[in-house]
Amino acid sequence: GRLAMAKAGKKSASVGGSKKSSSKRKNVVLSKVSSARRVSRLGKMRAAGESGKRSLYVSRSTAMKRLQVTLRDFRRLCILKGVYPREVSKLGRSFDSRQTYYSVKDIASLAHEPLLAKFR
């Protein structure tokens, strides 16, 4: 009697074990997955300069291009509005120590300035 019950117990244990192995999730091949699912699993790739310390500052030439003014007018506007260049040499090697950098927030505030239209 006991021998028959032990054999039956082993059989049921092996059957249960096979069910567990068949319910494992298969590895997803990312090249065949839709772009929406890939973004949800891996996250969106960011372009260089869109995140981190590099995105907080712009060079003077970039600021002038964004505001569409000459160097002379840019200097006048910065003096009138109290916008000063920032020390970014402390922030890392990605910044050139010879260039002048301005805060992105300062340039954004200058872009909405009514005086800007008079300089153009």
KEPAVEX-909252 format. One record per atom (N, C-alpha, C): x, y, z. Coordinates in nm, 4 decimals. Atoms other than C-alpha are relative to their C-alpha. Layout:
+----------+----------+----------+
!     east !    north !       up !
+----------+----------+----------+
!        X !        Y !        Z !
...
+----------+----------+----------+
# end
This chain:
+----------+----------+----------+
!     east !    north !       up !
+----------+----------+----------+
!   0.0790 !  -0.1192 !   0.0000 !
!   0.0000 !   0.0000 !   0.0000 !
!   0.0842 !   0.1270 !   0.0000 !
!  -0.0819 !  -0.1210 !  -0.0102 !
!   0.2688 !   0.2450 !   0.0992 !
!   0.0829 !   0.0232 !  -0.1262 !
!  -0.0811 !  -0.0099 !   0.1198 !
!   0.4801 !   0.1711 !  -0.2066 !
!  -0.0785 !   0.0601 !  -0.1156 !
!   0.0855 !  -0.0519 !   0.1065 !
!   0.1897 !   0.2418 !  -0.4428 !
!  -0.0271 !   0.1495 !   0.0201 !
!   0.0268 !  -0.1407 !  -0.0289 !
!   0.1174 !   0.5766 !  -0.2685 !
!   0.1242 !   0.0861 !  -0.0268 !
!  -0.1228 !  -0.0739 !   0.0226 !
!   0.4822 !   0.6822 !  -0.2873 !
!   0.0238 !   0.0208 !  -0.1493 !
!  -0.0151 !  -0.0121 !   0.1449 !
!   0.4940 !   0.6104 !  -0.6626 !
!  -0.0987 !   0.1015 !  -0.0569 !
!   0.1025 !  -0.0937 !   0.0465 !
!   0.1701 !   0.8034 !  -0.7155 !
!   0.0387 !   0.1440 !   0.0362 !
!  -0.0446 !  -0.1325 !  -0.0424 !
!   0.3115 !   1.0993 !  -0.5197 !
!   0.1116 !   0.0532 !  -0.0877 !
!  -0.1090 !  -0.0420 !   0.0880 !
!   0.6245 !   1.1070 !  -0.7357 !
!  -0.0517 !   0.0391 !  -0.1376 !
!   0.0567 !  -0.0304 !   0.1308 !
!   0.4179 !   1.1011 !  -1.0526 !
!  -0.0668 !   0.1370 !  -0.0011 !
!   0.0701 !  -0.1280 !  -0.0039 !
!   0.1995 !   1.3934 !  -0.9470 !
!   0.0973 !   0.1162 !   0.0166 !
!  -0.0991 !  -0.1068 !  -0.0178 !
!   0.5058 !   1.5943 !  -0.8414 !
!   0.0674 !   0.0317 !  -0.1318 !
!  -0.0662 !  -0.0256 !   0.1273 !
!   0.6684 !   1.5496 !  -1.1815 !
!  -0.0940 !   0.0677 !  -0.0987 !
!   0.0971 !  -0.0640 !   0.0883 !
!   0.3495 !   1.6473 !  -1.3637 !
!  -0.0129 !   0.1484 !   0.0356 !
!   0.0094 !  -0.1387 !  -0.0450 !
!   0.3223 !   1.9647 !  -1.1527 !
!   0.1225 !   0.0799 !  -0.0391 !
!  -0.1239 !  -0.0686 !   0.0367 !
!   0.6854 !   2.0498 !  -1.2260 !
!   0.0025 !   0.0370 !  -0.1466 !
!  -0.0001 !  -0.0296 !   0.1425 !
!   0.6300 !   2.0334 !  -1.6006 !
!  -0.0919 !   0.1174 !  -0.0328 !
!   0.0902 !  -0.1139 !   0.0221 !
!   0.3429 !   2.2811 !  -1.5767 !
!   0.0719 !   0.1316 !   0.0273 !
!  -0.0720 !  -0.1228 !  -0.0344 !
!   0.5683 !   2.5363 !  -1.4100 !
!   0.0964 !   0.0403 !  -0.1112 !
!  -0.0980 !  -0.0325 !   0.1033 !
!   0.8312 !   2.5144 !  -1.6814 !
!  -0.0668 !   0.0474 !  -0.1292 !
!   0.0678 !  -0.0414 !   0.1227 !
!   0.5763 !   2.5556 !  -1.9615 !
!  -0.0606 !   0.1397 !   0.0110 !
!   0.0625 !  -0.1315 !  -0.0177 !
!   0.4344 !   2.8762 !  -1.8092 !
!   0.1028 !   0.1130 !   0.0065 !
!  -0.1008 !  -0.1055 !  -0.0009 !
!   0.7671 !   3.0662 !  -1.8265 !
!  -0.0219 !   0.0955 !  -0.1169 !
!   0.0132 !  -0.0985 !   0.1077 !
!   0.7638 !   3.3885 !  -2.0266 !
!   0.1155 !  -0.0148 !  -0.0968 !
!  -0.1036 !   0.0095 !   0.1016 !
!   0.9537 !   3.3776 !  -2.3505 !
!   0.0720 !   0.1337 !  -0.0114 !
!  -0.0765 !  -0.1230 !   0.0190 !
!   1.2294 !   3.6309 !  -2.4125 !
!  -0.0496 !   0.0727 !  -0.1244 !
!   0.0512 !  -0.0801 !   0.1104 !
!   1.1133 !   3.9145 !  -2.6358 !
!   0.1173 !   0.0461 !  -0.0858 !
!  -0.1014 !  -0.0486 !   0.0930 !
!   1.3249 !   3.9843 !  -2.9433 !
!  -0.0378 !   0.1429 !  -0.0354 !
!   0.0364 !  -0.1412 !   0.0119 !
!   1.3347 !   4.3651 !  -2.9525 !
!  -0.0040 !   0.0497 !  -0.1435 !
!   0.0007 !  -0.0470 !   0.1375 !
!   1.3989 !   4.3944 !  -3.3246 !
!  -0.1347 !  -0.0254 !  -0.0676 !
!   0.1292 !   0.0334 !   0.0607 !
!   1.0589 !   4.2393 !  -3.4030 !
!  -0.1182 !   0.0614 !   0.0751 !
!   0.1042 !  -0.0579 !  -0.0829 !
!   0.8650 !   4.4388 !  -3.1426 !
!  -0.0377 !   0.1369 !  -0.0550 !
!   0.0437 !  -0.1309 !   0.0480 !
!   0.6588 !   4.7464 !  -3.2268 !
!   0.0754 !   0.1112 !   0.0731 !
!  -0.0779 !  -0.1104 !  -0.0575 !
!   0.8181 !   5.0846 !  -3.1576 !
!  -0.0603 !   0.0479 !   0.1322 !
!   0.0638 !  -0.0444 !  -0.1240 !
!   0.5610 !   5.1744 !  -2.8896 !
!   0.0373 !  -0.0918 !   0.1157 !
!  -0.0360 !   0.0944 !  -0.1054 !
!   0.6390 !   4.8593 !  -2.6946 !
!   0.1480 !   0.0116 !   0.0358 !
!  -0.1428 !  -0.0160 !  -0.0245 !
!   1.0137 !   4.9121 !  -2.7336 !
!   0.0257 !   0.1226 !   0.0879 !
!  -0.0161 !  -0.1222 !  -0.0790 !
!   0.9845 !   5.2662 !  -2.5948 !
!  -0.0465 !  -0.0236 !   0.1430 !
!   0.0501 !   0.0244 !  -0.1343 !
!   0.7791 !   5.1436 !  -2.2992 !
!   0.0943 !  -0.0891 !   0.0792 !
!  -0.0915 !   0.0899 !  -0.0713 !
!   1.0391 !   4.8774 !  -2.2156 !
!   0.1364 !   0.0634 !   0.0220 !
!  -0.1364 !  -0.0507 !  -0.0082 !
!   1.3643 !   5.0641 !  -2.2837 !
!   0.0074 !   0.1483 !   0.0337 !
!  -0.0046 !  -0.1435 !  -0.0183 !
!   1.2713 !   5.4314 !  -2.2581 !
!   0.0437 !   0.0684 !  -0.1282 !
!  -0.0297 !  -0.0726 !   0.1226 !
!   1.3061 !   5.6979 !  -2.5241 !
!   0.1448 !   0.0476 !   0.0008 !
!  -0.1374 !  -0.0476 !   0.0123 !
!   1.6545 !   5.7780 !  -2.6498 !
!  -0.0009 !   0.1521 !  -0.0076 !
!  -0.0094 !  -0.1450 !   0.0016 !
!   1.7493 !   6.1379 !  -2.5833 !
!   0.1179 !   0.0428 !  -0.0854 !
!  -0.1095 !  -0.0535 !   0.0815 !
!   1.9582 !   6.3440 !  -2.8206 !
!   0.1056 !   0.0614 !   0.0900 !
!  -0.1091 !  -0.0579 !  -0.0781 !
!   2.2933 !   6.4736 !  -2.7034 !
!  -0.0300 !   0.1464 !   0.0303 !
!   0.0228 !  -0.1383 !  -0.0395 !
!   2.2614 !   6.7991 !  -2.5103 !
!  -0.1418 !   0.0296 !   0.0446 !
!   0.1376 !  -0.0230 !  -0.0438 !
!   1.8971 !   6.7506 !  -2.4113 !
!  -0.0210 !  -0.0311 !   0.1472 !
!   0.0148 !   0.0300 !  -0.1420 !
!   1.9592 !   6.6293 !  -2.0587 !
!   0.1317 !   0.0254 !   0.0702 !
!  -0.1217 !  -0.0222 !  -0.0778 !
!   2.2057 !   6.6958 !  -1.7810 !
!   0.0408 !   0.1460 !   0.0037 !
!  -0.0509 !  -0.1365 !  -0.0185 !
!   2.4204 !   6.9998 !  -1.7159 !
!   0.0149 !   0.0741 !  -0.1320 !
!  -0.0214 !  -0.0611 !   0.1316 !
!   2.4822 !   7.0601 !  -2.0854 !
!  -0.1252 !   0.0713 !  -0.0502 !
!   0.1246 !  -0.0587 !   0.0499 !
!   2.1166 !   7.1462 !  -2.1432 !
!  -0.0389 !   0.1283 !   0.0731 !
!   0.0355 !  -0.1183 !  -0.0782 !
!   2.1130 !   7.4285 !  -1.8848 !
!   0.0637 !   0.1283 !  -0.0518 !
!  -0.0740 !  -0.1169 !   0.0476 !
!   2.3518 !   7.6600 !  -2.0711 !
!   0.0148 !  -0.0033 !  -0.1515 !
!  -0.0251 !  -0.0118 !   0.1440 !
!   2.3995 !   7.7880 !  -2.4260 !
!   0.1140 !   0.0986 !  -0.0211 !
!  -0.1090 !  -0.0921 !   0.0307 !
!   2.6934 !   7.9611 !  -2.5875 !
!  -0.0576 !   0.1327 !  -0.0496 !
!   0.0465 !  -0.1321 !   0.0423 !
!   2.6737 !   8.3265 !  -2.6846 !
!  -0.0476 !  -0.0017 !  -0.1451 !
!   0.0403 !   0.0048 !   0.1412 !
!   2.6564 !   8.2479 !  -3.0577 !
!  -0.1351 !  -0.0701 !  -0.0164 !
!   0.1296 !   0.0686 !   0.0055 !
!   2.3683 !   8.0038 !  -3.0017 !
!  -0.1109 !   0.0910 !   0.0503 !
!   0.0988 !  -0.0932 !  -0.0544 !
!   2.1874 !   8.2640 !  -2.7913 !
!  -0.0352 !   0.1081 !  -0.1014 !
!   0.0258 !  -0.1031 !   0.1014 !
!   2.2276 !   8.5259 !  -3.0648 !
!  -0.0833 !  -0.0548 !  -0.1147 !
!   0.0791 !   0.0619 !   0.1072 !
!   2.0896 !   8.2846 !  -3.3249 !
!  -0.1447 !  -0.0172 !   0.0421 !
!   0.1368 !   0.0187 !  -0.0494 !
!   1.7869 !   8.2064 !  -3.1081 !
!  -0.0758 !   0.1310 !   0.0071 !
!   0.0646 !  -0.1307 !  -0.0126 !
!   1.7149 !   8.5754 !  -3.0501 !
!  -0.0031 !   0.0770 !  -0.1321 !
!  -0.0078 !  -0.0633 !   0.1324 !
!   1.7978 !   8.6705 !  -3.4118 !
!   0.0415 !   0.1466 !   0.0093 !
!  -0.0542 !  -0.1356 !  -0.0126 !
!   2.0018 !   8.9764 !  -3.3154 !
!   0.1502 !  -0.0044 !  -0.0267 !
!  -0.1446 !  -0.0096 !   0.0213 !
!   2.3540 !   9.0991 !  -3.3893 !
!   0.0706 !   0.0007 !   0.1355 !
!  -0.0782 !  -0.0003 !  -0.1239 !
!   2.6341 !   9.0891 !  -3.1339 !
!  -0.0159 !   0.1319 !   0.0744 !
!   0.0143 !  -0.1326 !  -0.0613 !
!   2.6028 !   9.4623 !  -3.0727 !
!  -0.1336 !   0.0122 !   0.0741 !
!   0.1329 !  -0.0079 !  -0.0624 !
!   2.2292 !   9.4403 !  -3.0033 !
!  -0.0131 !  -0.0975 !   0.1169 !
!   0.0043 !   0.0981 !  -0.1082 !
!   2.2750 !   9.1286 !  -2.7903 !
!   0.0671 !   0.0551 !   0.1260 !
!  -0.0689 !  -0.0604 !  -0.1139 !
!   2.5249 !   9.3098 !  -2.5689 !
!  -0.0853 !   0.1076 !   0.0661 !
!   0.0874 !  -0.1062 !  -0.0533 !
!   2.2919 !   9.6094 !  -2.5316 !
!  -0.1157 !  -0.0579 !   0.0803 !
!   0.1165 !   0.0625 !  -0.0645 !
!   1.9960 !   9.3868 !  -2.4453 !
!   0.0383 !  -0.0635 !   0.1331 !
!  -0.0455 !   0.0638 !  -0.1235 !
!   2.1947 !   9.1926 !  -2.1848 !
!   0.0309 !   0.1037 !   0.1084 !
!  -0.0305 !  -0.1051 !  -0.0971 !
!   2.3131 !   9.5139 !  -2.0194 !
!  -0.1286 !   0.0595 !   0.0547 !
!   0.1261 !  -0.0610 !  -0.0431 !
!   1.9643 !   9.6632 !  -2.0088 !
!  -0.0819 !  -0.0906 !   0.0915 !
!   0.0825 !   0.0943 !  -0.0755 !
!   1.8027 !   9.3494 !  -1.8690 !
!   0.0750 !  -0.0696 !   0.1132 !
!  -0.0764 !   0.0583 !  -0.1102 !
!   2.0829 !   9.2488 !  -1.6322 !
!   0.0287 !  -0.1479 !  -0.0153 !
!  -0.0334 !   0.1401 !   0.0256 !
!   2.1688 !   8.9170 !  -1.7959 !
!   0.1518 !  -0.0099 !  -0.0129 !
!  -0.1447 !   0.0144 !  -0.0019 !
!   2.5248 !   8.8073 !  -1.7247 !
!   0.0414 !  -0.1397 !  -0.0434 !
!  -0.0496 !   0.1340 !   0.0328 !
!   2.7360 !   8.5202 !  -1.8580 !
!   0.0241 !  -0.0815 !   0.1270 !
!  -0.0156 !   0.0880 !  -0.1153 !
!   2.7686 !   8.2178 !  -1.6288 !
!   0.1363 !  -0.0684 !  -0.0012 !
!  -0.1245 !   0.0770 !  -0.0140 !
!   3.0812 !   8.0445 !  -1.4980 !
!  -0.0359 !  -0.1472 !  -0.0117 !
!   0.0319 !   0.1414 !   0.0171 !
!   3.0531 !   7.6929 !  -1.6351 !
!   0.1243 !  -0.0875 !  -0.0031 !
!  -0.1232 !   0.0788 !   0.0025 !
!   3.4173 !   7.5854 !  -1.6203 !
!   0.0027 !  -0.1016 !   0.1137 !
!   0.0051 !   0.0900 !  -0.1151 !
!   3.3404 !   7.4193 !  -1.2855 !
!  -0.0859 !  -0.1236 !  -0.0277 !
!   0.0981 !   0.1063 !   0.0219 !
!   3.0722 !   7.1968 !  -1.4357 !
!   0.0541 !  -0.1214 !  -0.0737 !
!  -0.0537 !   0.1181 !   0.0651 !
!   3.2919 !   6.9675 !  -1.6404 !
!   0.0748 !   0.0307 !  -0.1273 !
!  -0.0833 !  -0.0144 !   0.1196 !
!   3.4972 !   6.9057 !  -1.9485 !
!  -0.0809 !   0.0263 !  -0.1269 !
!   0.0793 !  -0.0182 !   0.1220 !
!   3.2068 !   6.9306 !  -2.1930 !
!  -0.0124 !   0.1478 !  -0.0388 !
!   0.0063 !  -0.1428 !   0.0284 !
!   3.2235 !   7.3106 !  -2.1690 !
!   0.1394 !   0.0520 !  -0.0341 !
!  -0.1262 !  -0.0615 !   0.0400 !
!   3.4956 !   7.5059 !  -2.3480 !
!   0.0241 !   0.1215 !   0.0895 !
!  -0.0279 !  -0.1087 !  -0.0946 !
!   3.6641 !   7.7439 !  -2.1037 !
!   0.0152 !   0.1351 !  -0.0702 !
!  -0.0196 !  -0.1258 !   0.0724 !
!   3.7238 !   8.0036 !  -2.3783 !
!  -0.1318 !   0.0626 !  -0.0449 !
!   0.1289 !  -0.0497 !   0.0483 !
!   3.3557 !   8.0388 !  -2.4707 !
!  -0.0799 !   0.0643 !   0.1116 !
!   0.0891 !  -0.0648 !  -0.0947 !
!   3.0936 !   8.2544 !  -2.3040 !
!  -0.1331 !  -0.0734 !  -0.0006 !
!   0.1254 !   0.0741 !  -0.0104 !
!   2.7847 !   8.0729 !  -2.1757 !
!  -0.1035 !   0.0795 !   0.0778 !
!   0.1132 !  -0.0642 !  -0.0658 !
!   2.4425 !   8.2012 !  -2.0753 !
!  -0.1004 !  -0.1060 !   0.0413 !
!   0.1033 !   0.0917 !  -0.0459 !
!   2.1623 !   8.0330 !  -1.8854 !
!  -0.1125 !  -0.0065 !  -0.1027 !
!   0.1106 !   0.0183 !   0.0949 !
!   1.8849 !   7.8897 !  -2.1047 !
!  -0.1218 !   0.0795 !   0.0460 !
!   0.1144 !  -0.0742 !  -0.0540 !
!   1.6277 !   8.0506 !  -1.8734 !
!   0.0130 !   0.1495 !  -0.0273 !
!  -0.0223 !  -0.1418 !   0.0291 !
!   1.7841 !   8.3942 !  -1.9185 !
!  -0.0297 !   0.0317 !  -0.1464 !
!   0.0224 !  -0.0216 !   0.1430 !
!   1.7776 !   8.3605 !  -2.2975 !
!  -0.1480 !  -0.0128 !  -0.0329 !
!   0.1445 !   0.0152 !   0.0218 !
!   1.4156 !   8.2401 !  -2.2854 !
!  -0.0754 !   0.1249 !   0.0452 !
!   0.0661 !  -0.1233 !  -0.0462 !
!   1.3191 !   8.5494 !  -2.0844 !
!   0.0276 !   0.1158 !  -0.0952 !
!  -0.0314 !  -0.1047 !   0.0981 !
!   1.4983 !   8.7740 !  -2.3348 !
!  -0.0820 !  -0.0178 !  -0.1279 !
!   0.0758 !   0.0269 !   0.1230 !
!   1.3103 !   8.6049 !  -2.6198 !
!  -0.1416 !   0.0559 !   0.0072 !
!   0.1361 !  -0.0529 !  -0.0168 !
!   0.9783 !   8.7278 !  -2.4741 !
!  -0.0003 !   0.1485 !   0.0361 !
!  -0.0143 !  -0.1393 !  -0.0388 !
!   1.1057 !   9.0779 !  -2.4145 !
!  -0.0543 !   0.0939 !  -0.1083 !
!   0.0519 !  -0.0950 !   0.0997 !
!   0.9145 !   9.3651 !  -2.5860 !
!   0.1107 !   0.0847 !  -0.0645 !
!  -0.1112 !  -0.0792 !   0.0538 !
!   1.2444 !   9.5548 !  -2.6293 !
!   0.0683 !  -0.0684 !  -0.1186 !
!  -0.0672 !   0.0769 !   0.1036 !
!   1.3703 !   9.2795 !  -2.8581 !
!  -0.0476 !   0.0406 !  -0.1393 !
!   0.0552 !  -0.0416 !   0.1297 !
!   1.1405 !   9.3919 !  -3.1400 !
!   0.0604 !   0.1319 !  -0.0472 !
!  -0.0598 !  -0.1285 !   0.0367 !
!   1.2945 !   9.7396 !  -3.1308 !
!   0.1430 !  -0.0152 !  -0.0464 !
!  -0.1385 !   0.0240 !   0.0418 !
!   1.6463 !   9.6017 !  -3.1663 !
!   0.0093 !  -0.0636 !  -0.1375 !
!  -0.0054 !   0.0719 !   0.1283 !
!   1.5597 !   9.3950 !  -3.4730 !
!  -0.0120 !   0.0898 !  -0.1189 !
+----------+----------+----------+
# end
